[in-house]
Amino acid sequence: GISGSEVLRALREKHTSSELPVIMVTALAEGSRVAEALDAGANDYVTKPVEYTSALARIRSQLSRRQAEYERKRQ
């Protein structure tokens, strides 16, 4: 019963964008909505209908970034 933006805000209270990458998926492609999600801590934004090749590339990119940050911290 809550919006995706509210879920994102709750997640960011407990996890950084490095710890838990979030890619918002929505039918709303308005520039202000995209900016709002990114300002709230989303790592990326995908609009519906989802183009899966592009979405998978975005997921891989976020996971690679997270792995690189993890490796840096271990050194």
BATORBA-996233 format. One record per residue (C-alpha): residue number from 1; x, y, z; residue in three letters. Coordinates in nm, 2 decimals, padded with zeros to 4 digits. Example, Ala and Ser with C-alpha at 12.3 -4.5 7.8 and 13.67 -1.06 7.14 Angstrom:
REC  pos       x       y       z  code
REC    1   01.23  -00.45   00.78   ALA
REC    2   01.37  -00.11   00.71   SER
//
This chain:
REC  pos       x       y       z  code
REC    1   00.00   00.00   00.00   GLY
REC    2   00.30   00.24  -00.04   ILE
REC    3   00.46   00.39  -00.35   SER
REC    4   00.79   00.29  -00.50   GLY
REC    5   00.94   00.62  -00.39   SER
REC    6   00.84   00.55  -00.03   GLU
REC    7   00.99   00.21  -00.05   VAL
REC    8   01.31   00.36  -00.19   LEU
REC    9   01.33   00.62   00.10   ARG
REC   10   01.28   00.34   00.36   ALA
REC   11   01.56   00.13   00.19   LEU
REC   12   01.80   00.43   00.19   ARG
REC   13   01.74   00.48   00.56   GLU
REC   14   01.91   00.14   00.62   LYS
REC   15   02.13   00.08   00.31   HIS
REC   16   02.35   00.30   00.10   THR
REC   17   02.33   00.29  -00.28   SER
REC   18   02.66   00.10  -00.27   SER
REC   19   02.53  -00.17  -00.03   GLU
REC   20   02.20  -00.21  -00.21   LEU
REC   21   02.17  -00.08  -00.57   PRO
REC   22   01.81   00.00  -00.66   VAL
REC   23   01.68   00.04  -01.02   ILE
REC   24   01.34   00.19  -01.03   MET
REC   25   01.10   00.04  -01.28   VAL
REC   26   00.79   00.25  -01.37   THR
REC   27   00.56   00.36  -01.64   ALA
REC   28   00.63   00.72  -01.55   LEU
REC   29   00.89   00.86  -01.78   ALA
REC   30   00.86   01.23  -01.69   GLU
REC   31   01.19   01.40  -01.64   GLY
REC   32   01.08   01.53  -01.30   SER
REC   33   00.99   01.18  -01.18   ARG
REC   34   01.33   01.04  -01.30   VAL
REC   35   01.51   01.32  -01.12   ALA
REC   36   01.30   01.26  -00.80   GLU
REC   37   01.39   00.90  -00.80   ALA
REC   38   01.76   00.96  -00.85   LEU
REC   39   01.76   01.24  -00.59   ASP
REC   40   01.60   00.99  -00.34   ALA
REC   41   01.88   00.75  -00.40   GLY
REC   42   01.79   00.53  -00.69   ALA
REC   43   02.09   00.40  -00.88   ASN
REC   44   01.91   00.39  -01.21   ASP
REC   45   01.57   00.42  -01.37   TYR
REC   46   01.40   00.20  -01.63   VAL
REC   47   01.06   00.28  -01.79   THR
REC   48   00.79   00.04  -01.90   LYS
REC   49   00.76  -00.14  -02.12   PRO
REC   50   01.09  -00.28  -02.01   VAL
REC   51   01.34  -00.35  -02.29   GLU
REC   52   01.51  -00.65  -02.13   TYR
REC   53   01.84  -00.63  -02.30   THR
REC   54   01.89  -00.28  -02.18   SER
REC   55   01.76  -00.36  -01.83   ALA
REC   56   02.00  -00.65  -01.80   LEU
REC   57   02.29  -00.43  -01.90   ALA
REC   58   02.19  -00.17  -01.63   ARG
REC   59   02.17  -00.45  -01.37   ILE
REC   60   02.51  -00.58  -01.47   ARG
REC   61   02.65  -00.23  -01.46   SER
REC   62   02.52  -00.17  -01.10   GLN
REC   63   02.65  -00.51  -00.99   LEU
REC   64   02.99  -00.45  -01.14   SER
REC   65   03.01  -00.11  -00.97   ARG
REC   66   02.91  -00.27  -00.64   ARG
REC   67   03.17  -00.54  -00.68   GLN
REC   68   03.45  -00.29  -00.76   ALA
REC   69   03.36  -00.08  -00.45   GLU
REC   70   03.37  -00.40  -00.24   TYR
REC   71   03.71  -00.49  -00.38   GLU
REC   72   03.84  -00.14  -00.31   ARG
REC   73   03.73  -00.16   00.05   LYS
REC   74   03.90  -00.50   00.10   ARG
REC   75   04.24  -00.36   00.00   GLN
//
